[in-house]
Amino acid sequence: MEWITPLTGLFAGGIAISGLVILYFLKLRRTEQMISSTLLWKRAVQDLQVNAPFQRLRRNLLLLLQLLALAVMALALAGPILSLTRGPGKRMVILIDRSASMNATDVSPSRLEEAKRQARVFVESMRNRAAFSLQDSSDQAMVIAFDDQCKVMSNFTADKRQLLAAIDAIEPGDGRSRLAESITVARAFAQSMGEDANNRSSQEPATLVLFSDGQIADRDAVAVGPDEVRFFAIGSVVENVAVTAMQARRSYENPEQVTVFASLANYGAAAVRCDIQIAVNGDVRQVQNHEIPAKKIEGEPPQERPGKLTVEFTLNQAGGAVVEVRHTAKDALDRDNMAWSIISPPKQMRVLLVTEGNAVMESALKACPIQRLEVCTGAQFDAMDAAAMNAQPPYDIIVLDKHNPKSLPKASYIVFGLAPEGIEVKTAAEPLENQPILDWRAQHAILRYVNLTNVFVVKAAKIALPRDAQTLAEFRDSPAIAILRHGGNALLLVAFDILESNWPFEPSFILFWYNALAYLGTQTGEQLTANLLTGEPIVIEGLPAGATGTLTDPEGVGEPISSGQGGIIRYPQTDRAGVYTVELTQQPAKAFALNLLSEEESKIAPVKELTLSSRTVTSADRAMGRANVPLWPWIVLTALVLVCGEWILYNSRIRL
């Protein structure tokens, strides 16, 4: 048994018990009266003697019961705890998963609330440094909540109230579950001051206590030591139906026609039939009934893969709108039952061709349905005001023909032959010669129906792409066509001069231009920046410095925002899926769609054996139970029984 506040109980008991005894010794002050005889007043004289100070106390059951009640109350104030664990004080890092899958309601009220409940029990079971305990130290813990990013809720402390408050402050999110950053942060906090380069320390390493359903995306990147992790799996249900992909785009030929594509996944063992509906600005436009196939086992080694269904909606929408796709199947996780897309008002492309003279390229652009085509030289382009072009972009797409500009104003780019500096593309000194295109991604929107089999390039640049670039076509030893993003701009990079190839004589040449303009048209302006994934920041550029407004989140809560000196608003608190609305002074309202769209998070089946790198961690067989049992409730109940007994005895004597 241990005591949390022994001195409090000792002081309270000493004061209360001594006060009660003094009251029994205290002589009563009575009014003196003259009487003729004391024969009939013997009992009064005896009472007078009892209340005189320093007299021996007579046997008094009431006094005994009152002393026992006060002693028991003082014992309760001392905070006795029955400790069911033994050992010296330890350090623990409590990791609580707050990602989208933890919003599942198969455990009432949700998986996250169950994880927080078990974490609270774990904190309450920690050992305290007690006055009469043989332990020389108390347990310490820190609390970290994580999804895409980790958040330290509390540093190492033995204060249970602080730890419980930190756990209660964890709010649900709709991000993806990634553990590597949290473990790195936990180890940094757990490292003792003064440890040497070999990480030797007299303190035991901190134990990682993980509360999660085990659906962790970066589990292969997490390396843990033996017995370093204690894992408590949360959840029980496997079945779930989710919207895992969505895209809405306008037709290139008919800008008022919008086509919406959506992919749905079924993670259950049985096929699910449900309605799939599309709504525009909250009004349901179309409803389709489909059967989503059940999950299946494929591959070697065998792996479970969800049943997939792709649906397509076509509707007419002349202006900008918020498009929502939703399915009506009942499941435990509602955060992935819908997805949103922001479509901008229709417009034709404004294109600028920067070249020293390329009639083939100019003719191909004129053959495409664009609103305006302007042609300038490289020197004329470099002389343009980049700041003004960033504030109000005059062109949607800029085509660079063998030109390396000084800066890249805000737009989408098609680059031929020479990669601009500063976009992290490395070009070898020696060019490639006589290169056929060996492979290409025919399913990508830019290369759809584009056959590059007969394309032959006499001279091409050998390039090395940054990690986030996407290769669309390849030579034997280098990418031929790639797409990447830099500084908010989308760049389609073609690593050769078309005049040094036979491509202009192929039918695929015009198809390439047609697809590239249509695709990049959706990568410019509000269409790109308004459709994001949860966790990505909302960024609004080109504003006057100090512009103010209000941002309203999906729950309808408004928050004031303002632009900095650079005229940029950046709002990073986007961990909930839904539509965010920004209203700025003297500007039209802007909507931003934040979607989950994650197959990993929609797979809500709890994992009982979590493999971190090459080590398997098995979940505890049962939920957390209390290791320290507080005894004060039972002691208070005992005191209440004693007080009631004393009251009954007192009233019975009065009646006698």
MARFI-929105 format. One line per 10 residues: for each residue x, y, z of C-alpha. Coordinates in nm, 2 decimals. Layout:
% residues N
X/Y/Z  ...
% end
This chain:
% residues 656
0.00/0.00/0.00  0.11/0.35/-0.08  0.00/0.70/0.03  -0.04/0.99/-0.20  -0.08/1.27/0.06  0.01/1.12/0.40  0.10/1.45/0.56  -0.24/1.60/0.48  -0.41/1.30/0.65  -0.18/1.32/0.95
-0.23/1.69/1.01  -0.61/1.67/0.96  -0.64/1.38/1.19  -0.43/1.54/1.46  -0.63/1.86/1.46  -0.97/1.70/1.44  -0.92/1.42/1.70  -0.75/1.65/1.95  -1.03/1.91/1.91  -1.29/1.64/1.98
-1.11/1.53/2.29  -1.08/1.89/2.41  -1.45/1.94/2.37  -1.52/1.64/2.59  -1.28/1.78/2.86  -1.41/2.13/2.83  -1.59/2.25/3.15  -1.94/2.39/3.08  -2.01/2.74/3.20  -2.33/2.73/3.40
-2.53/3.00/3.59  -2.50/2.96/3.97  -2.83/2.94/4.16  -2.89/2.90/4.54  -3.09/2.59/4.64  -3.20/2.46/4.98  -3.07/2.10/4.94  -2.86/1.89/4.69  -3.04/1.57/4.77  -3.23/1.57/4.45
-2.94/1.72/4.24  -2.68/1.44/4.26  -2.69/1.38/3.88  -2.62/1.74/3.81  -2.32/1.74/4.04  -2.19/1.43/3.86  -2.22/1.61/3.52  -2.04/1.91/3.66  -1.75/1.68/3.77  -1.73/1.52/3.43
-1.70/1.85/3.25  -1.43/1.97/3.48  -1.09/1.98/3.31  -0.83/1.71/3.38  -1.09/1.46/3.50  -1.07/1.09/3.39  -1.29/1.02/3.09  -1.57/0.78/3.16  -1.64/0.50/2.91  -1.84/0.67/2.63
-1.94/0.48/2.32  -2.04/0.80/2.14  -1.69/0.94/2.19  -1.54/0.61/2.06  -1.75/0.62/1.75  -1.67/0.99/1.68  -1.30/0.92/1.73  -1.31/0.63/1.48  -1.51/0.84/1.23  -1.25/1.12/1.24
-0.96/0.88/1.22  -1.11/0.71/0.92  -1.17/1.04/0.74  -0.81/1.15/0.81  -0.70/0.81/0.66  -0.90/0.89/0.35  -0.73/1.23/0.32  -0.39/1.05/0.33  -0.48/0.90/-0.02  -0.41/0.53/0.03
-0.36/0.33/-0.29  -0.34/-0.05/-0.32  -0.05/-0.09/-0.57  -0.07/-0.41/-0.78  0.26/-0.35/-0.95  0.62/-0.36/-0.83  0.95/-0.22/-0.95  1.13/0.10/-0.97  1.00/0.41/-1.14  0.98/0.39/-1.53
0.95/0.63/-1.82  0.68/0.58/-2.08  0.57/0.76/-2.40  0.20/0.73/-2.46  0.13/0.74/-2.84  -0.23/0.79/-2.93  -0.34/0.75/-3.29  -0.59/1.02/-3.40  -0.60/0.95/-3.77  -0.92/0.91/-3.98
-0.96/0.53/-3.91  -0.98/0.61/-3.54  -1.31/0.78/-3.60  -1.48/0.44/-3.66  -1.77/0.38/-3.42  -1.75/0.00/-3.39  -1.62/0.08/-3.04  -1.86/0.32/-2.86  -1.85/0.61/-2.89  -1.54/0.59/-3.12
-1.20/0.42/-3.14  -1.03/0.74/-3.04  -1.24/0.78/-2.73  -1.17/0.41/-2.64  -0.80/0.47/-2.69  -0.81/0.78/-2.47  -1.00/0.58/-2.20  -0.74/0.31/-2.20  -0.47/0.57/-2.19  -0.63/0.74/-1.89
-0.64/0.40/-1.71  -0.28/0.35/-1.79  -0.19/0.69/-1.64  -0.39/0.62/-1.33  -0.20/0.29/-1.29  0.14/0.47/-1.28  0.33/0.44/-0.96  0.36/0.75/-0.74  0.65/0.86/-0.52  0.48/0.80/-0.18
0.61/0.90/0.17  0.59/0.55/0.31  0.67/0.35/-0.01  0.99/0.16/-0.05  1.02/0.30/-0.41  1.27/0.57/-0.46  1.11/0.73/-0.76  0.78/0.76/-0.94  0.68/0.67/-1.30  0.69/0.94/-1.56
0.52/0.97/-1.89  0.47/1.20/-2.19  0.17/1.21/-2.43  0.20/1.23/-2.81  -0.10/1.24/-3.05  -0.02/1.16/-3.42  -0.17/1.12/-3.76  0.02/1.28/-4.06  0.22/1.47/-3.80  0.29/1.43/-3.44
0.18/1.67/-3.16  0.34/1.66/-2.82  0.05/1.71/-2.58  0.27/1.68/-2.26  0.64/1.64/-2.18  0.77/1.39/-1.93  0.60/1.44/-1.60  0.48/1.24/-1.30  0.18/1.47/-1.25  -0.12/1.25/-1.34
-0.36/1.54/-1.36  -0.14/1.71/-1.62  -0.12/1.38/-1.82  -0.50/1.32/-1.80  -0.56/1.68/-1.91  -0.33/1.62/-2.21  -0.51/1.30/-2.31  -0.85/1.47/-2.28  -0.73/1.75/-2.51  -0.66/1.52/-2.80
-0.91/1.59/-3.08  -1.00/1.36/-3.38  -0.86/1.42/-3.72  -0.90/1.30/-4.08  -0.53/1.26/-4.16  -0.33/0.95/-4.24  -0.15/0.75/-3.97  0.23/0.78/-3.97  0.43/0.67/-3.67  0.80/0.73/-3.77
0.80/1.11/-3.68  0.63/1.04/-3.34  0.89/0.78/-3.24  1.18/1.01/-3.35  1.03/1.29/-3.13  0.97/1.05/-2.84  1.33/0.93/-2.84  1.46/1.28/-2.86  1.26/1.38/-2.55  1.35/1.06/-2.37
1.72/1.10/-2.42  1.88/1.20/-2.09  2.08/1.51/-2.07  2.45/1.44/-2.09  2.43/1.12/-2.29  2.74/1.06/-2.49  2.77/0.99/-2.86  2.71/0.62/-2.82  2.38/0.69/-2.65  2.49/0.52/-2.33
2.29/0.63/-2.03  2.23/0.51/-1.67  1.86/0.55/-1.73  1.65/0.28/-1.89  1.51/0.37/-2.23  1.15/0.49/-2.24  0.88/0.24/-2.32  0.66/0.33/-2.61  0.29/0.26/-2.53  0.09/0.26/-2.85
-0.29/0.29/-2.87  -0.40/0.24/-3.23  -0.59/0.02/-3.47  -0.26/-0.07/-3.63  -0.34/0.08/-3.98  0.00/0.26/-3.99  0.11/0.37/-4.34  0.49/0.39/-4.27  0.53/0.08/-4.05  0.81/-0.04/-4.27
1.01/0.28/-4.19  0.98/0.23/-3.81  1.26/0.03/-3.64  1.21/-0.06/-3.27  1.41/-0.26/-3.02  1.30/-0.57/-2.83  1.03/-0.50/-2.57  1.04/-0.13/-2.66  0.68/-0.11/-2.77  0.36/-0.21/-2.59
0.08/-0.22/-2.83  -0.29/-0.20/-2.75  -0.51/-0.27/-3.06  -0.84/-0.07/-3.08  -1.14/-0.18/-3.28  -1.32/-0.49/-3.40  -1.50/-0.43/-3.73  -1.35/-0.51/-4.07  -1.63/-0.41/-4.31  -1.62/-0.06/-4.46
-1.72/0.11/-4.79  -1.52/0.42/-4.89  -1.48/0.68/-5.16  -1.11/0.65/-5.24  -1.07/0.87/-5.55  -1.26/1.16/-5.71  -1.21/1.40/-5.99  -1.44/1.66/-6.16  -1.33/1.83/-6.48  -1.49/2.02/-6.76
-1.51/1.90/-7.11  -1.25/2.06/-7.34  -1.50/2.09/-7.63  -1.80/2.19/-7.42  -1.68/2.38/-7.11  -2.03/2.38/-6.95  -2.03/2.00/-6.93  -1.87/1.86/-6.62  -1.77/1.49/-6.59  -1.72/1.35/-6.24
-1.52/1.03/-6.18  -1.52/0.85/-5.85  -1.37/0.52/-5.72  -1.52/0.32/-5.44  -1.37/0.04/-5.24  -1.54/-0.24/-5.04  -1.33/-0.39/-4.76  -1.59/-0.64/-4.65  -1.63/-1.01/-4.72  -1.97/-0.96/-4.89
-2.07/-0.75/-5.19  -2.25/-0.43/-5.10  -2.53/-0.27/-5.30  -2.60/0.09/-5.24  -2.69/0.42/-5.40  -2.42/0.66/-5.51  -2.54/1.02/-5.54  -2.38/1.34/-5.67  -2.48/1.68/-5.54  -2.40/2.03/-5.67
-2.39/2.30/-5.41  -2.59/2.08/-5.18  -2.86/1.98/-5.43  -2.87/1.62/-5.53  -2.85/1.60/-5.91  -2.82/1.23/-5.99  -2.84/0.89/-5.81  -2.70/0.56/-5.94  -2.74/0.22/-5.78  -2.45/-0.01/-5.80
-2.31/-0.33/-5.64  -1.96/-0.29/-5.50  -1.78/-0.63/-5.52  -1.64/-0.79/-5.20  -1.27/-0.79/-5.12  -1.05/-1.06/-5.27  -0.71/-1.22/-5.21  -0.45/-1.18/-5.48  -0.08/-1.19/-5.53  0.21/-1.39/-5.39
0.23/-1.39/-5.09  -0.15/-1.36/-5.08  -0.28/-1.02/-4.98  -0.63/-0.89/-4.93  -0.74/-0.63/-5.18  -1.07/-0.43/-5.16  -1.34/-0.47/-5.42  -1.33/-0.18/-5.66  -1.60/0.01/-5.85  -1.56/0.32/-6.07
-1.86/0.54/-6.15  -1.90/0.83/-6.38  -2.15/1.12/-6.37  -2.20/1.38/-6.65  -2.39/1.71/-6.57  -2.42/2.06/-6.70  -2.29/2.34/-6.47  -2.22/2.68/-6.62  -2.07/2.84/-6.32  -1.83/2.74/-6.04
-1.97/2.49/-5.78  -1.89/2.25/-5.50  -1.95/1.89/-5.62  -2.01/1.61/-5.37  -2.01/1.23/-5.43  -2.16/1.02/-5.15  -2.26/0.66/-5.10  -2.54/0.55/-4.88  -2.40/0.22/-4.74  -2.40/0.19/-4.36
-2.06/0.13/-4.21  -1.86/0.21/-3.90  -1.66/0.49/-4.06  -1.85/0.78/-4.21  -1.55/1.01/-4.27  -1.47/0.83/-4.60  -1.83/0.80/-4.73  -1.81/1.12/-4.92  -1.57/1.34/-5.12  -1.58/1.69/-5.26
-1.44/1.87/-5.56  -1.43/2.25/-5.64  -1.49/2.32/-6.01  -1.41/2.67/-6.14  -1.62/2.86/-6.39  -1.54/2.75/-6.75  -1.28/2.94/-6.95  -1.06/2.88/-7.25  -0.68/2.88/-7.22  -0.46/3.18/-7.27
-0.13/3.05/-7.40  0.21/3.22/-7.44  0.47/3.06/-7.67  0.83/3.17/-7.59  1.04/3.08/-7.89  1.30/3.21/-8.13  1.10/3.07/-8.42  0.92/2.74/-8.44  0.64/2.72/-8.70  0.56/2.36/-8.62
0.49/2.43/-8.26  0.29/2.75/-8.34  0.08/2.56/-8.59  0.00/2.29/-8.34  -0.11/2.54/-8.08  -0.33/2.72/-8.33  -0.50/2.39/-8.41  -0.61/2.35/-8.05  -0.93/2.53/-7.91  -0.76/2.80/-7.71
-0.89/3.15/-7.64  -0.57/3.34/-7.72  -0.22/3.26/-7.84  0.06/3.51/-7.81  0.42/3.46/-7.93  0.73/3.63/-7.80  1.10/3.58/-7.79  1.30/3.48/-7.48  1.43/3.83/-7.43  1.08/3.98/-7.44
0.97/3.72/-7.19  1.25/3.80/-6.95  1.17/4.17/-6.97  0.81/4.11/-6.85  0.72/4.22/-6.49  0.72/3.89/-6.30  0.56/4.04/-5.99  0.27/4.18/-6.18  0.22/3.84/-6.36  0.22/3.67/-6.02
-0.04/3.91/-5.88  -0.27/3.87/-6.18  -0.15/3.59/-6.42  -0.22/3.70/-6.78  -0.15/3.34/-6.91  -0.28/3.00/-6.81  -0.01/2.81/-6.99  0.34/2.92/-7.10  0.53/2.71/-7.36  0.91/2.74/-7.34
1.09/2.64/-7.65  1.46/2.59/-7.56  1.46/2.89/-7.33  1.59/2.92/-6.98  1.40/3.21/-6.82  1.53/3.42/-6.53  1.21/3.34/-6.33  0.89/3.14/-6.36  0.58/3.35/-6.31  0.27/3.18/-6.18
0.13/2.96/-6.46  0.15/2.60/-6.59  0.45/2.53/-6.82  0.53/2.31/-7.12  0.91/2.30/-7.15  1.10/2.17/-7.45  1.46/2.09/-7.48  1.61/2.29/-7.19  1.50/2.25/-6.83  1.49/2.59/-6.65
1.73/2.64/-6.36  1.61/2.62/-6.01  1.35/2.34/-6.05  1.59/2.07/-5.92  1.63/1.90/-6.26  1.99/1.80/-6.33  2.11/1.79/-6.69  2.42/1.59/-6.79  2.69/1.77/-6.99  2.68/1.51/-7.27
2.35/1.47/-7.46  2.19/1.15/-7.56  2.19/1.06/-7.93  1.96/0.85/-8.15  1.71/0.76/-7.88  1.37/0.58/-7.94  1.10/0.61/-7.68  1.08/0.27/-7.52  0.80/0.30/-7.27  0.53/0.55/-7.17
0.23/0.57/-6.93  -0.06/0.53/-7.17  -0.32/0.56/-6.89  -0.21/0.91/-6.79  -0.44/1.19/-6.91  -0.16/1.36/-7.11  -0.07/1.05/-7.31  -0.41/0.90/-7.35  -0.45/0.77/-7.71  -0.09/0.89/-7.78
0.11/0.62/-7.95  0.49/0.69/-7.92  0.61/0.37/-8.08  0.76/0.53/-8.39  0.90/0.84/-8.22  1.28/0.87/-8.28  1.49/1.15/-8.13  1.83/1.25/-8.28  1.95/1.44/-7.98  1.81/1.47/-7.63
1.91/1.59/-7.29  2.00/1.33/-7.02  1.82/1.45/-6.71  1.78/1.34/-6.35  1.45/1.43/-6.19  1.36/1.52/-5.83  1.20/1.27/-5.61  0.85/1.40/-5.65  0.85/1.42/-6.03  0.65/1.17/-6.24
0.80/1.01/-6.55  0.55/0.98/-6.83  0.78/0.85/-7.11  1.13/0.71/-7.11  1.44/0.67/-7.34  1.68/0.39/-7.28  1.88/0.57/-7.02  1.68/0.88/-6.92  1.33/1.02/-6.89  1.19/1.16/-7.21
0.87/1.33/-7.08  0.80/1.41/-6.72  0.57/1.62/-6.51  0.66/1.79/-6.18  0.57/2.08/-5.95  0.78/2.36/-5.84  0.69/2.68/-5.65  0.32/2.62/-5.71  0.36/2.57/-6.08  0.30/2.26/-6.28
0.57/2.19/-6.54  0.54/1.93/-6.83  0.90/1.87/-6.93  0.99/1.73/-7.27  1.37/1.65/-7.28  1.43/1.71/-7.65  1.37/1.96/-7.93  1.08/1.85/-8.14  1.26/1.97/-8.45  1.53/1.71/-8.38
1.28/1.43/-8.39  1.03/1.28/-8.62  0.74/1.35/-8.38  0.58/1.63/-8.57  0.51/1.38/-8.86  0.33/1.14/-8.62  -0.05/1.17/-8.55  0.03/1.14/-8.18  0.19/1.49/-8.19  -0.14/1.68/-8.22
-0.31/1.45/-7.96  -0.02/1.52/-7.72  -0.09/1.90/-7.75  -0.46/1.85/-7.72  -0.42/1.64/-7.40  -0.15/1.85/-7.25  -0.34/2.17/-7.28  -0.66/2.01/-7.14  -0.47/1.86/-6.85  -0.26/2.16/-6.76
-0.58/2.38/-6.78  -0.70/2.20/-6.47  -0.36/2.25/-6.30  -0.38/2.63/-6.30  -0.56/2.88/-6.08  -0.83/2.79/-5.83  -0.89/2.45/-5.98  -0.56/2.32/-5.85  -0.53/2.50/-5.52  -0.89/2.44/-5.42
-0.88/2.06/-5.42  -0.65/1.93/-5.15  -0.59/1.63/-4.92  -0.64/1.66/-4.54  -0.33/1.80/-4.38  -0.23/2.01/-4.68  -0.24/2.39/-4.61  -0.48/2.63/-4.77  -0.28/2.89/-4.95  -0.41/3.21/-5.11
-0.16/3.42/-5.30  -0.17/3.75/-5.49  -0.35/3.95/-5.21  -0.27/4.30/-5.09  -0.07/4.31/-4.77  -0.29/4.31/-4.46  -0.60/4.18/-4.63  -0.85/4.04/-4.37  -1.13/3.79/-4.38  -1.29/3.49/-4.22
-1.22/3.12/-4.28  -1.51/2.88/-4.20  -1.43/2.51/-4.14  -1.66/2.21/-4.22  -1.82/2.23/-3.87  -1.92/2.59/-3.94  -1.67/2.75/-3.70  -1.53/3.08/-3.82  -1.18/3.21/-3.77  -1.03/3.54/-3.86
-0.74/3.53/-4.11  -0.52/3.80/-4.27  -0.24/3.81/-4.53  0.12/3.90/-4.45  0.35/4.15/-4.61  0.39/3.92/-4.92  0.01/3.91/-4.98  -0.01/3.54/-4.89  -0.25/3.36/-4.66  -0.15/3.02/-4.53
-0.38/2.82/-4.32  -0.24/2.48/-4.20  -0.51/2.36/-3.96  -0.68/2.14/-4.22  -0.70/1.80/-4.04  -1.07/1.76/-4.09  -1.22/1.66/-4.42  -1.49/1.88/-4.58  -1.54/2.21/-4.75  -1.37/2.52/-4.61
-1.49/2.87/-4.71  -1.28/3.18/-4.72  -1.45/3.52/-4.73  -1.22/3.82/-4.78  -1.30/4.19/-4.77  -1.41/4.31/-5.12  -1.34/3.98/-5.28  -1.57/3.69/-5.38  -1.59/3.39/-5.14  -1.36/3.10/-5.22
-1.42/2.73/-5.14  -1.16/2.47/-5.07  -1.22/2.09/-5.07  -1.02/1.88/-4.82  -1.06/1.51/-4.88  -0.94/1.19/-4.71  -0.92/0.97/-5.02  -0.69/0.71/-4.86  -0.71/0.34/-4.91  -0.49/0.28/-4.60
-0.72/0.47/-4.37  -1.04/0.33/-4.51  -0.91/-0.02/-4.44  -1.03/-0.02/-4.08  -0.97/-0.38/-3.99  -0.77/-0.37/-3.66  -0.42/-0.52/-3.67  -0.34/-0.76/-3.38  0.02/-0.82/-3.49  0.19/-0.50/-3.59
0.51/-0.54/-3.79  0.75/-0.24/-3.75  1.04/-0.28/-3.99  1.14/-0.64/-3.92  1.00/-0.68/-3.57  0.65/-0.80/-3.49  0.47/-0.65/-3.19  0.17/-0.84/-3.06  -0.13/-0.65/-2.92  -0.22/-0.71/-2.56
-0.49/-0.98/-2.51  -0.72/-0.75/-2.31  -0.77/-0.38/-2.27  -0.59/-0.18/-2.00  -0.70/-0.26/-1.65  -0.62/-0.06/-1.33  -0.29/-0.15/-1.17  -0.33/0.09/-0.87  -0.66/0.07/-0.68  -0.75/0.39/-0.48
-0.89/0.29/-0.14  -1.04/0.63/-0.03  -1.39/0.56/-0.16  -1.42/0.25/0.07  -1.27/0.44/0.36  -1.51/0.73/0.32  -1.80/0.47/0.31  -1.67/0.33/0.64  -1.66/0.68/0.79  -2.02/0.73/0.68
-2.13/0.41/0.84  -1.96/0.51/1.17  -2.13/0.85/1.17  -2.47/0.70/1.10  -2.41/0.45/1.39  -2.31/0.74/1.62  -2.63/0.93/1.53  -2.85/0.63/1.59  -2.69/0.57/1.93  -2.72/0.93/2.03
-3.09/0.95/1.94  -3.17/0.63/2.13  -3.01/0.77/2.45  -3.22/1.08/2.42  -3.54/0.87/2.40  -3.43/0.68/2.71
% end
